[in-house]
């Protein structure tokens, strides 16, 4: 192949690549665009907090303990319609659990959406999650374990900052209460350094002793 043929081949490849790019669905490109970061408003004492169970359900006494935990933090917990349900390994049907998420975000009196526990089932809700509703009603969303599926979807598609933190039924030690309130109420002066819990540092297992993989802020 001489120089002229090489140039022709290179031009054809460039043209084909440009044509494929130009013909790509604009919505496809928009999905790859990182949304603008949205920070929810800081919480304050007396705020109403919706308790939802988007994954597995809990026993009645565990649910009552979750309500007591949030009351002890100074909030007014509001149990969502289906949050006390227990159907198989889930708290309710996909439609019921999804409805509680949407209702909590749409409720103007609710300032935070707190998951009662993790477990399983959240990935099943992602295709039906109303991300526009969540984007237009930004508020604190908190939970961990299976709730991570919702955190990732909400973050990637709406830009809302969510909080991977204790669920309603977690054990709220003095350390946990202090760190949660610092972050969610904005009571601490940035930069906030979250130090390991004294309880974990007393344990011998390496998993309880955090290591920095990549530094950052």
N, C-alpha and C positions, 0 to 999 in steps of 0.2 A: 504494500500500500504506500503510494507516494504522499508527499506533504499535502497536496490538494485534496486527496481523498480523506486524509485524516481530519482536515479542517471541516470538510463536508459532514463527516460522521459526527464530529463534536457539535456542530451546529444543529444537526438533527436531534441529538440527545437533549441539548438545551431547549429546543423548541418543544419537544415532547414533555419535558419536565414543566415548562411554563404553562402548557396547555392543561396538563393534569391539575396544576395548582389553581389555574384560573377557573377550572370547571368544578372545583371542590365546593361542596355545600357551605355557604356562609355560616350556617348554624353550627356546622362541624368545627369551623375555625373559632367561633365564639366560645364553644365549650372548652377550648384549650386556653382561652384567655383567662388569666388569673383575675378574679373579681376584686374590687376595691375592698380593703379591710373595713369592717364595721365593728365598732366596739359598743357593747351594750352599756346602758347606764349602770352606775354603781348602785348597790343596794343600800338601804338604810333600815334602822330598827323600825319594826311595825309593818314592813312591806309584806304584801300578800304573795305567797309562793304556791304555785300549783304542784301537786305531787302526782306524778304519772308513773305507770308501769308499762313501758313500751316493750319489755322483754318478758321475763318470767314473773310469776306472781309470788306473793309472800303470805305467810300465815297471818291471821287477824292480829295476834299479839305482836308480831314483827312490824306490821303496818302501824299499829298504835305507837310502837317505839319510835318509828320514823317520824311520826307527827310530833312526838314529845321532843325528839332531837332538834327539830327545826324550831319548835317553840322556844327551846332553851337558848337557841342562837338569837332569839329576839324577833323572829319572823312569824307571820300568820299563815300556817299551812292550810291549803285548800285541796282536799282529796278530789281528784278527777272522777268522772262518772264510772269508769270501768277499772279504776286503779286497784280496787280491792278484789278483783276477779281472780279466779284460779281455774284454768281449763287446760288439762293435761300439763305440759311443762311450760305453758305460757300463761299470761295473766288474762288473756281474752283472745277473741278472734283478731285477725289482722285488721279488719275494719274497725273494731272497737279500739284497739290500741292506737291506730292511726288517728281516729277521731279525737282521742284525748290529747294527742300531740298538737293537732290543729286547733282545737278549742283553747288549749292553754296559751298558745302563741297569739291567738286572735283576741283573747280577753284583755281589754285595756286595763283592768284592775290588777292583773297579775304581772308582777315585776320579774319573776324568775320561774323557770321550769326545772323541777328537781326530780330526778329519777329515783324511785324507791329501791331498785336493785338492778343488777345485770341479769345474767343467766343465758338466755338464748332467744332468738326470734327477730332481732332488730334488722338484720340484712333483708328479711322478707318484706319490710316496709319501704325500702328505698325506692322502688319503681313508682310508688304511689305517693311519695312524700311531696307535699305542696311547698316547694322551695320559695316560690314567689311570696307566699303568705309569710313565711319565716323571715325572708329578707325585708319585707315591709313592716314587720313587727319585731325588731331586734330586742332581745332580752337575754338575761343570763340563762344558760342551759348547762346543767351539770350532772355528771354521772361517770361511771367507768365500766370496765369489763366489756360486755356485749354492747354497751352504749357507744363504744368507740366507732361502730359502723355509722351511727348518726352523726357523731362529731366530724368524721372525715367527709361525709356527704355534705353536711351543712357548710363546713369550712371551704371545701373546694368549689361548691356551686353558688354560695351566697356571699362569702367573705366574712360572715359573722364569726367573731371570736367566741369560742365556747370553752368550757372548763372541764378538763379531765380530773375529776375530784371525787370526794366521798359521796356515796349514795345515801338515801335517807336512813337505811338500816345500818350504816357503818358505825363503828365504835368511835364516838367523838371524845377523844382524850383532850386534855388541855392543849396539847400540841396541835391536834387536828383543828380544834375550834379556833385557836389563834391564827393559824395559817389561812384557814378558810375565810375568816372575817377580814384579815389583812387584804387579801386579794379581791374579794367580792365587794367590799365596802370602800376600798381605796383609802383605808385609814393609815396605811404605812407610806412613808416617803420613798419614792423611787430613787435609785434602783433597789428593788426588793430581793434580798438573798434568802432563799428557802433552804434552811439548814436541815440536815437529817434529824429524825426524831430521836430523842434521848433513849426511848424504849428500844428502838431498832439497833442503835449503836451498842447496846449492852449484849446483843446476840452475837454468837460466834460465827454463824453462817455468813459467807461472803456476800450472799444475795441481799443482805440487809445493810451492806456498806456501799453506798453509791460511788461510782467512778465516772468522771467526766470523759465522755467519748469525743465530743466536740464542744469547745467553749463557745459561748454566745451570750446574748442578753434577752 
